Amino acid sequence: MNSKNKLLQIIELDVKDIIENPENTRKHDVRNISVIKDSLLRYGQYQPIIVNKKNIVLAGNGRLQAIKELGWNKVQVIIIDKDNLTEKAISIIDNRSSELATWDLTKLTEELELICQDDNFSIEDLGFEQIEMDTILKDLGDDLIKDEEIDISELENSEDTFEENLIIVCKDSKELELLKNKLGIKKNTNKIKFSDISI
């Protein structure tokens, strides 16, 4: 078996024996560590920390800091044996690769809504703040409106009235509610009339 494909083994070590990487290029602010701590308390450690043979962290410095602040004595790790430059590269690419990912806002909203229907979960439990969710919903609403642009000048010049002939078709109730929120429509309705729009 190629050395690059060796089966990785998770082992448990004493927290005091694990060394935070002094050359770590990633900063962890108070909120970041707080979210990690909340996750550890709720779900346990489901991701091992990656260390070299000297027990210096290559990936997971934030998790180690959170574990220390929680006062835990044991931590799950994977030990890898690489040359110095490869270890530095691993430390950087581990952080950089996650930064390059983006959210599918529609699916994220659906998943958050599904999870938060359970009273045992909140937006904050999932690492978001309400103001961030408001921004996500606004961006999603903007995307929905851009998908179906309306040429108001054509409607204004038509013989029919804008109020009577404006029809907005939504794929489901969730899309309808997002669009109503964007257009400032407060009343409970499944039809959008021009006279209802307050923007």
C-alpha positions in Angstrom: 0.0 0.0 0.0 1.3 3.5 -0.9 2.5 5.4 2.1 0.1 8.2 1.1 -2.8 5.8 1.4 -2.1 4.4 4.8 -5.1 3.9 7.0 -5.3 6.8 9.4 -5.8 5.8 13.0 -7.5 7.9 15.6 -6.0 7.7 19.1 -6.7 9.4 22.4 -4.0 11.4 24.1 -3.8 13.7 27.1 -4.6 17.3 26.3 -1.5 18.4 28.2 0.7 16.5 25.8 -0.7 18.3 22.7 1.1 21.5 21.6 -0.6 24.3 19.8 1.3 25.3 16.7 3.4 28.4 17.3 3.5 29.0 13.6 -0.2 28.7 13.0 -1.3 31.2 10.4 -5.0 31.1 11.4 -6.5 33.4 14.1 -9.4 32.3 16.3 -11.4 35.1 17.8 -13.6 34.9 20.9 -16.8 34.1 18.9 -15.1 31.4 16.9 -13.8 29.6 20.0 -17.2 30.0 21.7 -19.0 28.3 18.7 -16.4 25.5 18.8 -16.9 25.1 22.6 -20.7 25.0 22.2 -20.4 22.4 19.5 -18.1 20.2 21.6 -20.4 20.4 24.5 -23.5 19.5 22.4 -22.1 17.0 20.0 -18.7 15.9 21.4 -15.5 15.8 19.5 -16.5 14.3 16.1 -13.3 15.6 14.3 -9.9 14.5 15.4 -7.0 17.0 15.7 -4.1 16.4 13.3 -0.7 16.4 14.9 2.8 15.5 13.8 5.0 13.0 15.6 6.1 15.7 18.1 2.4 16.2 19.0 2.4 19.7 17.4 -1.0 20.6 15.9 -1.2 20.8 12.1 -4.9 21.1 11.8 -7.3 21.8 14.7 -5.7 24.6 16.8 -9.0 26.1 17.4 -10.5 22.9 18.6 -7.5 22.3 20.9 -7.9 25.8 22.4 -11.6 25.2 22.9 -11.0 21.8 24.5 -8.5 23.4 26.9 -10.9 26.1 27.9 -13.5 23.5 28.6 -11.1 21.7 30.9 -11.2 18.4 29.1 -8.3 16.0 29.8 -8.4 13.8 26.7 -8.5 14.6 23.0 -8.8 12.4 19.9 -5.9 12.9 17.4 -4.5 11.5 14.2 -0.7 11.5 14.0 0.9 12.0 10.6 4.6 11.8 9.8 5.7 14.3 7.1 8.7 16.5 6.4 8.7 20.0 7.8 7.6 21.8 4.6 4.8 19.4 4.0 3.5 19.9 7.5 3.5 23.6 7.0 1.6 23.2 3.7 -1.0 20.9 5.3 -1.5 23.5 8.1 -2.2 26.2 5.5 -4.3 24.2 2.9 -6.5 22.8 5.7 -7.6 26.3 6.5 -7.6 27.7 3.0 -9.7 24.9 1.4 -12.6 25.5 3.8 -12.5 29.2 3.0 -13.1 28.5 -0.7 -16.4 26.7 -0.1 -19.6 28.7 -0.5 -23.2 28.1 0.8 -26.1 27.0 -1.3 -28.4 29.5 0.3 -31.6 27.8 -0.7 -30.5 24.4 0.8 -29.0 26.1 3.8 -32.2 27.9 4.6 -34.2 24.7 4.2 -31.9 22.7 6.5 -31.8 25.4 9.2 -35.6 25.7 9.1 -36.0 21.9 9.4 -33.5 21.7 12.3 -34.9 24.7 14.1 -38.4 23.3 14.1 -37.2 21.2 17.0 -37.3 23.3 20.2 -33.9 21.7 21.2 -32.2 23.7 18.4 -31.7 27.3 17.7 -30.0 29.4 15.0 -27.3 30.2 17.6 -26.7 26.5 18.2 -25.7 26.1 14.6 -23.1 29.0 14.7 -25.3 31.7 13.2 -26.6 34.9 14.6 -30.1 36.2 13.7 -28.7 39.2 11.9 -26.7 36.8 9.7 -29.8 34.9 8.9 -31.7 38.1 8.0 -28.9 38.9 5.5 -29.0 35.4 4.0 -32.8 35.6 3.6 -32.4 39.1 2.0 -29.8 37.8 -0.4 -32.0 34.8 -1.3 -34.9 37.1 -1.9 -32.8 39.3 -4.2 -31.9 36.2 -6.2 -35.5 35.2 -6.5 -36.5 38.6 -7.9 -33.5 38.7 -10.3 -34.7 35.4 -11.8 -37.9 37.1 -13.0 -37.3 40.7 -13.9 -40.3 42.8 -14.8 -40.2 45.6 -17.3 -42.4 48.2 -15.6 -42.3 50.6 -18.6 -44.1 48.0 -20.7 -46.8 47.5 -18.1 -47.3 51.2 -17.7 -47.7 51.7 -21.4 -50.2 48.9 -21.8 -53.9 49.4 -22.0 -54.4 47.2 -18.9 -53.6 48.4 -15.5 -50.5 47.2 -13.6 -52.5 46.4 -10.5 -54.8 44.0 -12.3 -52.3 42.2 -14.4 -49.2 41.7 -12.3 -48.9 38.0 -11.5 -45.9 36.6 -9.7 -45.5 32.8 -9.7 -43.5 31.2 -6.9 -42.4 27.6 -6.9 -43.6 27.0 -3.4 -44.8 28.6 -0.2 -41.3 29.2 1.1 -40.4 31.2 -2.0 -43.7 33.1 -1.7 -42.9 34.1 1.9 -39.4 35.2 1.0 -40.7 37.3 -1.8 -43.4 38.8 0.3 -40.8 39.7 2.9 -38.6 41.4 0.3 -41.6 43.4 -1.1 -42.7 44.5 2.3 -46.0 42.6 2.2 -47.2 42.1 5.8 -50.7 40.6 5.4 -51.4 36.8 5.2 -52.0 36.2 1.5 -51.1 33.7 -1.2 -51.5 36.3 -3.9 -49.4 39.3 -4.5 -51.1 42.4 -5.8 -49.3 45.6 -6.9 -51.3 47.6 -4.3 -49.9 45.4 -1.5 -46.2 46.3 -2.4 -44.7 48.8 0.0 -41.2 49.3 -1.4 
